[in-house]
């Protein structure tokens, strides 16, 4: 396969996007564990947050 700068930049971009979404997913999972799954927006309004 012919590898020039555009192909390498495209591969790097795809890897960065995948890494970003994996990081967001890990953050969301940790945040759910920290705050619990049973809370809703109404519950947060009652708490003043």
C-alpha positions as CSV (number, residue, x, y, z in Angstrom):
1,X,0.0,0.0,0.0
2,X,1.3,3.4,-0.9
3,X,1.8,5.5,2.3
4,X,2.1,9.2,1.9
5,X,1.5,12.0,4.3
6,X,-2.2,12.2,3.6
7,X,-2.8,8.5,4.4
8,X,-0.8,8.8,7.6
9,X,-2.7,11.9,8.7
10,X,-6.0,10.2,8.0
11,X,-5.1,7.2,10.1
12,X,-3.9,9.4,12.9
13,X,-7.1,11.4,12.7
14,X,-9.3,8.3,12.9
15,X,-7.3,7.0,15.9
16,X,-7.6,10.3,17.7
17,X,-11.4,10.4,17.2
18,X,-11.7,6.8,18.4
19,X,-9.6,7.6,21.4
20,X,-11.7,10.7,22.2
21,X,-14.9,8.7,22.2
22,X,-13.4,5.9,24.3
23,X,-12.3,8.6,26.8
24,X,-15.8,10.1,26.9
25,X,-17.3,6.7,27.4
26,X,-14.9,5.9,30.3
27,X,-15.7,9.3,31.9
28,X,-19.5,8.7,31.7
29,X,-19.2,5.3,33.2
30,X,-17.1,6.6,36.1
31,X,-19.5,9.5,36.6
32,X,-22.5,7.2,36.8
33,X,-20.7,5.1,39.4
34,X,-19.9,8.2,41.4
35,X,-23.4,9.8,41.3
36,X,-25.6,6.7,41.1
37,X,-28.0,5.6,38.4
38,X,-31.3,6.3,40.1
39,X,-31.1,10.1,40.1
40,X,-33.1,12.1,37.6
41,X,-33.2,15.8,36.7
42,X,-36.1,16.4,39.0
43,X,-34.0,15.0,41.9
44,X,-31.2,17.4,41.1
45,X,-33.6,20.3,41.0
46,X,-34.8,19.4,44.5
47,X,-31.2,19.3,45.7
48,X,-30.5,22.7,44.3
49,X,-28.0,21.6,41.7
